[in-house]
Amino acid sequence: MTDQVHTAAPAPEFAARAKRTGSSPVREILALTARPEVISFAGGLPAPELFDAEGISAAFSEVLARAPERVLQYSTTEGDPALRAAVAARTTARGLPTDPDDLLVTTGSQQGLTLLASALLEPGDVVLVEDPCYLAALQIFSLAGARVVAVPTDDEGLDPVALDEIAARERPKLLYVIPTFQNPTGRTLTAERRAAVARVAARRGLWIAEDDPYGELRFEGEPQPWIAALPGAEDRTALLGSFSKVMAPGLRLGTLRAPAALRRACVIAKQAADLHTSTVDQAAAARYLAASDLDAHLARVRGAYRERRDALVAGLPAALPEGSRWNRPEGGMFVWATLPTGYDAAALLPQVVRHDVAYVPGAPFFAGRPDPAAMRLSFVTHGPEEIGEGLRRLRTALAESRRGV
């Protein structure tokens, strides 16, 4: 009797969306620069020493002591009623009347955008994005099978005239925009442009996903209205909020405010994804908002971040080659810089990292034609002295690259 050899058939291939969607270059750079000696301007990581660890710890302790049987149990998909009420009150106070039932609690605002993509997009649908655009949004739309079309921007953000022309031509279903302290550029859309975007959306019949993770990190200047609050946009705008930048990213808490029918579709998508966001994290966040002064905490954070922005902007003339350009954002976490023509920020990065400093090349953020000379610099993770040292290292690395060392 002879032995029979069984050859196993190959496993089926991955879905096309998994094969076409790459990993985040920012995450890869963060892994590359994880050494403690590296001063990194790469990640948009809130300053850990500014977390209100004591207040958050007290909130967790209290909800676990008071009602462990509730906060450790399954919960509703829509989210903790107390947390939604607190967010609704803060949103209303900032100029957008909001009821708790208008909100869905999400596992970070990132999930909110994923739920919107699930509820709205069929493969081949067109999504319009700012160019450059938040990297993770590009990942989400790629996984949804959407066709992403870039809308030109300038120093004041999205160009509404170009938006109207492209929307007329492409017939998009969704516009994704970060109007305030945009990632990666730090730019803020003016009130006039916000109103124009709302009019285009109404005239061309498209949804707006308005992402606002940085709006409460304003250091100077006047707050701008949410697009969701403007005429023509009220019934077609989903507003994404996040606790990551105002409380702590490890909580993974966000909110989605959307018109009723769209919100219901997102609730169903969330039920399929994870049933609900962590009950105990929601309860602790609600207790923190009730027991602590978040506005006072944010005032401290904004003060520290303003000093750090000033340190970065003040040091860039000496750190970057002559002919470079950069902006001075009124808040948020990022400065957008462009090296002179002929420079390639991605090609220079390995040389820079060898000097224990890092940034994020700008090219991956573009959905259209990339600018190889662009870079994103985050100023929030390190204090002013470390920022100064990081810029000295960056100046040395770029000088060596020019000499061909």
C-alpha positions as CSV (number, residue, x, y, z in Angstrom):
1,M,0.0,0.0,0.0
2,T,1.5,3.3,-1.0
3,D,1.3,6.5,0.9
4,Q,-0.9,9.2,-0.7
5,V,0.4,12.7,-0.8
6,H,-2.2,15.3,-0.4
7,T,-1.4,18.7,-1.8
8,A,-3.2,21.5,0.0
9,A,-5.0,24.0,-2.3
10,P,-3.9,27.6,-1.8
11,A,-6.0,29.8,0.4
12,P,-8.3,32.3,-1.5
13,E,-6.8,35.7,-2.2
14,F,-7.4,38.7,-0.1
15,A,-10.1,41.1,-1.1
16,A,-9.1,43.7,-3.7
17,R,-9.7,46.5,-1.2
18,A,-7.1,45.0,1.2
19,K,-4.5,44.6,-1.6
20,R,-4.9,48.1,-2.9
21,T,-4.9,49.9,0.4
22,G,-1.4,50.6,1.8
23,S,-0.4,51.1,5.4
24,S,0.0,54.6,6.8
25,P,3.4,56.2,6.2
26,V,3.0,58.1,9.4
27,R,2.6,54.8,11.4
28,E,5.7,53.4,9.7
29,I,7.7,56.5,10.5
30,L,6.6,56.4,14.1
31,A,7.9,52.8,14.4
32,L,11.1,53.9,12.8
33,T,11.5,56.8,15.3
34,A,10.4,55.0,18.4
35,R,13.9,55.3,20.0
36,P,13.7,57.6,23.0
37,E,16.6,59.7,21.8
38,V,14.7,60.8,18.6
39,I,13.0,64.2,18.7
40,S,10.1,63.5,16.4
41,F,8.0,66.1,14.7
42,A,6.3,63.3,12.8
43,G,3.4,62.0,14.9
44,G,0.4,64.0,15.8
45,L,0.7,62.8,19.4
46,P,-0.7,65.0,22.2
47,A,1.8,65.9,24.9
48,P,1.5,63.1,27.5
49,E,2.6,65.2,30.4
50,L,-0.4,67.4,29.8
51,F,-2.9,64.6,30.2
52,D,-5.1,65.0,33.3
53,A,-4.2,61.6,34.5
54,E,-5.4,62.3,38.0
55,G,-8.8,63.5,36.9
56,I,-9.3,60.6,34.5
57,S,-8.2,58.1,37.0
58,A,-10.6,59.5,39.6
59,A,-13.4,59.3,37.0
60,F,-12.7,55.6,36.3
61,S,-12.5,54.8,40.0
62,E,-15.8,56.5,40.8
63,V,-17.8,54.8,38.1
64,L,-16.3,51.4,38.9
65,A,-17.1,51.9,42.6
66,R,-20.6,53.3,42.1
67,A,-22.0,51.1,39.3
68,P,-19.7,48.3,38.3
69,E,-22.6,46.1,37.2
70,R,-23.6,48.8,34.6
71,V,-20.2,50.1,33.4
72,L,-18.8,46.6,32.9
73,Q,-21.9,45.4,31.0
74,Y,-22.9,45.5,27.4
75,S,-24.6,48.8,26.4
76,T,-26.6,50.5,23.7
77,T,-25.1,51.1,20.3
78,E,-26.0,54.8,20.4
79,G,-23.8,55.4,23.5
80,D,-23.9,56.5,27.1
81,P,-26.8,59.0,27.6
82,A,-24.9,61.1,30.1
83,L,-21.9,61.4,27.7
84,R,-24.1,62.3,24.8
85,A,-25.9,64.9,26.9
86,A,-22.6,66.4,27.9
87,V,-21.3,66.5,24.3
88,A,-24.6,68.0,23.1
89,A,-24.4,70.8,25.7
90,R,-20.8,71.6,24.7
91,T,-21.7,71.5,21.0
92,T,-24.7,73.8,21.5
93,A,-22.6,76.2,23.6
94,R,-20.1,76.4,20.6
95,G,-22.9,77.5,18.2
96,L,-24.5,74.4,16.9
97,P,-27.8,73.5,18.7
98,T,-27.6,69.8,19.3
99,D,-29.8,67.3,21.2
100,P,-28.3,64.1,22.8
101,D,-30.3,62.0,20.3
102,D,-28.5,63.7,17.4
103,L,-25.3,62.0,18.5
104,L,-23.7,58.6,18.1
105,V,-20.7,57.7,20.3
106,T,-17.9,56.1,18.3
107,T,-14.6,54.4,19.0
108,G,-12.7,57.5,18.1
109,S,-13.8,59.9,15.3
110,Q,-11.9,57.6,13.0
111,Q,-14.6,55.0,13.4
112,G,-17.2,57.7,12.7
113,L,-15.7,58.3,9.3
114,T,-15.6,54.5,8.6
115,L,-19.3,54.2,9.5
116,L,-20.1,57.1,7.2
117,A,-18.2,55.3,4.4
118,S,-20.1,52.1,5.1
119,A,-23.5,53.9,5.1
120,L,-23.0,56.1,2.1
121,L,-20.4,54.6,-0.4
122,E,-20.8,52.0,-3.0
123,P,-17.7,50.8,-4.9
124,G,-16.9,53.4,-7.6
125,D,-18.7,56.3,-5.9
126,V,-16.8,59.6,-6.0
127,V,-15.5,61.2,-2.8
128,L,-14.0,64.7,-3.0
129,V,-11.1,65.5,-0.6
130,E,-8.9,68.5,0.2
131,D,-5.5,68.1,-1.4
132,P,-3.4,67.4,0.7
133,C,-5.7,65.3,2.9
134,Y,-5.7,63.4,6.2
135,L,-4.0,60.0,5.4
136,A,-6.4,57.8,7.4
137,A,-9.3,59.2,5.5
138,L,-7.7,58.2,2.2
139,Q,-7.3,54.7,3.7
140,I,-11.0,54.5,4.6
141,F,-12.2,55.6,1.2
142,S,-9.8,53.2,-0.5
143,L,-11.2,50.3,1.6
144,A,-14.7,51.4,0.6
145,G,-13.8,51.1,-3.0
146,A,-14.5,54.8,-3.7
147,R,-12.9,56.9,-6.4
148,V,-11.1,59.8,-4.6
149,V,-10.9,63.1,-6.4
150,A,-8.6,65.9,-5.1
151,V,-9.9,69.4,-4.8
152,P,-7.2,72.1,-5.0
153,T,-6.3,74.1,-1.9
154,D,-4.3,77.3,-1.2
155,D,-3.1,79.0,2.0
156,E,-6.7,79.6,3.0
157,G,-7.7,75.9,2.5
158,L,-10.2,74.4,0.1
159,D,-10.9,76.4,-3.1
160,P,-14.7,76.6,-3.3
161,V,-14.7,77.7,-7.0
162,A,-12.7,74.6,-7.9
163,L,-15.0,72.5,-5.6
164,D,-18.0,73.6,-7.6
165,E,-16.5,72.9,-11.0
166,I,-15.3,69.5,-9.9
167,A,-18.6,68.6,-8.3
168,A,-20.4,69.5,-11.5
169,R,-18.1,67.3,-13.5
170,E,-17.6,64.3,-11.2
171,R,-21.1,64.1,-9.5
172,P,-19.6,63.1,-6.1
173,K,-21.6,61.5,-3.3
174,L,-19.4,62.9,-0.4
175,L,-17.0,65.7,0.4
176,Y,-14.6,65.1,3.3
177,V,-13.1,68.2,4.9
178,I,-11.2,69.3,8.0
179,P,-12.1,73.0,8.0
180,T,-10.2,74.0,11.2
181,F,-6.5,73.5,11.7
182,Q,-6.5,70.9,9.0
183,N,-4.3,67.8,9.1
184,P,-1.7,67.9,7.5
185,T,-1.5,71.6,6.7
186,G,-2.8,73.4,9.9
187,R,-4.9,75.7,7.6
188,T,-8.3,77.0,8.6
189,L,-11.1,77.6,6.1
190,T,-12.5,81.2,6.3
191,A,-16.1,81.9,7.2
192,E,-16.7,83.0,3.6
193,R,-15.3,79.8,2.1
194,R,-17.3,77.7,4.6
195,A,-20.5,79.3,3.5
196,A,-19.5,78.8,-0.2
197,V,-18.8,75.1,0.5
198,A,-22.3,74.8,2.1
199,R,-23.9,76.4,-1.0
200,V,-22.0,74.1,-3.4
201,A,-23.1,71.0,-1.4
202,A,-26.7,72.1,-1.5
203,R,-26.6,73.0,-5.2
204,R,-24.8,69.9,-6.3
205,G,-26.5,67.5,-4.0
206,L,-23.7,65.9,-2.0
207,W,-23.0,64.9,1.6
208,I,-20.4,66.6,3.7
209,A,-18.2,64.8,6.3
210,E,-16.9,67.7,8.5
211,D,-14.1,66.4,10.7
212,D,-13.3,68.6,13.8
213,P,-10.7,67.0,16.0
214,Y,-8.7,70.2,16.6
215,G,-11.3,72.9,16.8
216,E,-10.9,73.4,20.6
217,L,-7.2,73.9,20.3
218,R,-7.3,77.5,19.1
219,F,-4.5,79.7,20.4
220,E,-5.5,83.0,18.7
221,G,-8.0,84.5,16.2
222,E,-11.7,84.2,16.1
223,P,-13.5,80.8,16.0
224,Q,-15.2,80.0,12.7
225,P,-18.7,78.5,12.4
226,W,-19.1,74.8,11.7
227,I,-20.2,74.1,8.1
228,A,-22.9,72.0,9.7
229,A,-24.4,75.2,11.2
230,L,-24.6,77.1,7.9
231,P,-27.6,77.5,5.6
232,G,-27.7,74.7,3.0
233,A,-25.6,72.3,4.9
234,E,-27.8,71.5,7.9
235,D,-29.5,68.5,6.4
236,R,-26.5,67.1,4.6
237,T,-23.5,67.4,7.0
238,A,-22.1,64.8,9.4
239,L,-20.0,66.4,12.1
240,L,-17.2,64.2,13.6
241,G,-15.9,65.0,17.0
242,S,-13.1,63.5,19.1
243,F,-11.9,63.3,22.7
244,S,-8.4,62.3,21.6
245,K,-7.0,65.8,21.4
246,V,-9.0,67.4,24.4
247,M,-8.9,64.5,26.9
248,A,-6.7,61.5,25.9
249,P,-6.4,59.5,22.7
250,G,-6.1,56.2,24.6
251,L,-9.8,56.5,25.5
252,R,-10.7,56.0,21.8
253,L,-13.8,58.1,22.1
254,G,-15.5,60.2,19.4
255,T,-18.9,61.3,18.4
256,L,-20.9,61.5,15.1
257,R,-23.6,64.2,14.7
258,A,-25.7,63.5,11.7
259,P,-29.2,64.0,10.2
260,A,-31.6,61.3,11.5
261,A,-31.7,59.0,8.5
262,L,-27.9,59.0,8.1
263,R,-27.4,58.5,11.8
264,R,-29.7,55.5,11.8
265,A,-27.7,54.0,9.0
266,C,-24.5,54.5,10.9
267,V,-26.0,52.9,14.0
268,I,-26.6,49.8,12.0
269,A,-23.1,49.9,10.6
270,K,-21.7,50.2,14.1
271,Q,-23.8,47.3,15.3
272,A,-22.1,45.2,12.6
273,A,-18.7,46.5,13.5
274,D,-18.5,46.4,17.3
275,L,-22.0,46.5,18.9
276,H,-21.0,49.5,20.9
277,T,-18.0,51.6,22.2
278,S,-16.5,50.6,25.5
279,T,-19.1,51.1,28.2
280,V,-16.6,51.8,31.0
281,D,-14.6,54.3,28.9
282,Q,-17.8,56.2,28.1
283,A,-19.0,56.2,31.7
284,A,-15.6,57.5,32.9
285,A,-15.6,60.3,30.2
286,A,-19.1,61.3,31.2
287,R,-18.1,61.4,34.9
288,Y,-14.9,63.4,34.0
289,L,-17.0,66.0,32.2
290,A,-19.4,66.3,35.1
291,A,-16.7,66.5,37.9
292,S,-13.8,68.2,36.2
293,D,-13.3,71.6,34.5
294,L,-12.5,70.6,30.9
295,D,-12.3,74.2,29.8
296,A,-9.7,75.0,32.4
297,H,-7.7,71.9,31.3
298,L,-7.9,73.0,27.7
299,A,-6.7,76.5,28.6
300,R,-3.5,74.9,30.0
301,V,-3.1,72.7,27.0
302,R,-3.6,75.6,24.6
303,G,-1.1,77.7,26.5
304,A,1.5,75.0,26.2
305,Y,0.8,74.3,22.6
306,R,1.0,78.0,21.7
307,E,4.5,78.2,23.2
308,R,5.5,75.1,21.2
309,R,4.1,76.4,18.0
310,D,6.0,79.7,18.5
311,A,9.2,77.8,19.2
312,L,8.9,75.7,16.1
313,V,8.0,78.6,13.8
314,A,10.7,80.8,15.3
315,G,13.4,78.1,14.6
316,L,12.4,77.2,11.1
317,P,14.3,80.1,9.3
318,A,17.6,78.7,10.6
319,A,16.7,75.0,10.3
320,L,15.3,74.9,6.7
321,P,17.2,75.9,3.5
322,E,16.8,79.4,2.1
323,G,13.7,79.6,-0.1
324,S,11.6,77.3,2.1
325,R,8.0,78.3,3.0
326,W,5.9,77.5,6.0
327,N,2.7,78.7,7.7
328,R,1.8,79.8,11.2
329,P,-1.4,78.1,12.2
330,E,-3.7,79.8,14.7
331,G,-4.1,76.5,16.6
332,G,-4.1,72.7,16.2
333,M,-1.0,70.6,16.0
334,F,0.7,71.0,12.7
335,V,2.9,73.3,10.6
336,W,3.1,72.7,6.8
337,A,6.5,73.5,5.3
338,T,7.8,73.3,1.7
339,L,11.4,73.0,0.9
340,P,12.8,74.8,-2.2
341,T,12.3,73.3,-5.7
342,G,14.5,70.2,-6.2
343,Y,14.3,68.9,-2.7
344,D,12.6,65.6,-1.9
345,A,11.5,65.4,1.7
346,A,11.0,61.6,1.5
347,A,14.4,60.9,0.1
348,L,16.0,63.1,2.7
349,L,14.3,61.5,5.7
350,P,16.7,58.5,6.2
351,Q,19.6,61.0,6.5
352,V,17.5,63.1,8.9
353,V,16.6,60.2,11.1
354,R,20.3,59.3,11.5
355,H,20.6,62.6,13.3
356,D,17.8,61.5,15.7
357,V,15.1,63.8,14.4
358,A,12.1,63.2,12.2
359,Y,9.2,64.8,10.2
360,V,6.6,63.3,7.9
361,P,7.1,63.8,4.2
362,G,4.2,65.6,2.6
363,A,3.8,63.6,-0.6
364,P,1.7,60.7,0.8
365,F,-1.0,63.2,1.9
366,F,-1.9,64.1,-1.7
367,A,-4.7,62.5,-3.5
368,G,-3.7,64.4,-6.6
369,R,-0.2,65.3,-7.9
370,P,2.1,65.2,-4.8
371,D,4.6,67.8,-3.8
372,P,7.8,66.0,-3.0
373,A,9.2,69.1,-1.3
374,A,6.4,69.3,1.3
375,M,6.6,68.1,4.9
376,R,4.4,68.1,8.0
377,L,5.9,69.1,11.4
378,S,4.0,68.5,14.6
379,F,4.8,70.9,17.4
380,V,2.8,69.5,20.3
381,T,4.7,66.4,21.6
382,H,7.9,68.2,22.8
383,G,8.6,71.2,24.9
384,P,10.2,74.4,23.5
385,E,13.8,73.3,24.5
386,E,13.5,69.9,22.8
387,I,12.0,71.6,19.7
388,G,15.0,73.9,19.6
389,E,17.4,71.0,19.8
390,G,15.4,69.0,17.2
391,L,15.6,71.9,14.8
392,R,19.3,72.2,15.3
393,R,19.6,68.5,14.4
394,L,17.4,69.0,11.4
395,R,19.5,72.0,10.2
396,T,22.7,69.8,10.5
397,A,21.1,66.9,8.6
398,L,19.8,69.1,5.8
399,A,23.2,70.9,5.5
400,E,25.0,67.6,5.3
401,S,22.6,66.4,2.5
402,R,23.4,69.6,0.5
403,R,27.1,68.9,0.8
404,G,26.6,65.3,-0.1
405,V,28.1,64.0,3.2
